[in-house]
Amino acid sequence: MTDLPHYTDDPLVDLKAHRLLLGLDPIASAQAGRDLKSGTCSCSTMPTTPPWDDHAVFEQFDAHMADVQVDAHEAAAEALEQALEQARRQERKAVVEKWNATVPVGTPVRYWAFDRHGVGKPGRTRTPAVVLSGHTPVVWVEDEGGPIALTHVQPIETEGPR
């Protein structure tokens, strides 16, 4: 995910949940002759750094935030994919419900068992439509051993009673 904005400009990153916490280490600072600080993130998932100068602690926090940002985008992408799959399931269910409401079992149809080329074959439905394996709206047609996708079945208009 290299096209991401800086984490401070990314609306998917909860900046309130991630604050850099710095603490001066007086013993390490006295030994080094300069201020050395340890740092961690307020989220508690970033390990506390050793006593470092400010720049090194900021670099470690930035690396942590880059990981947080990637996780936020992966979670958002997963949530979006789940929402899309739910919408697709609802759409397939609606296709089957509409078919079953308008095409009763025994209706004359024209169908294509494989590719939808040519005039197709005449037949009659022998079952209501269902969503097969959660992904394909199908119906069984007389004289066919397997289901036919609804995209490959066309009801035939008939005159008078059957």
Secondary structure, 3 states (H helix, E strand, C coil): CCCCCCHHHCCCCCHHHCCEEEEECHHHHHHHCCCCEEEEECCCCCCCCCCECHHHHHHHHHHHHHHHHHHHHHHHHHHHHHHHHHHHHHHHHHHHHHHHHHCCCCCEEEECCCCCCCCCEEEEECCCCEEECCCEEEEEECCCCCEEEHHHEEECCCCCCC
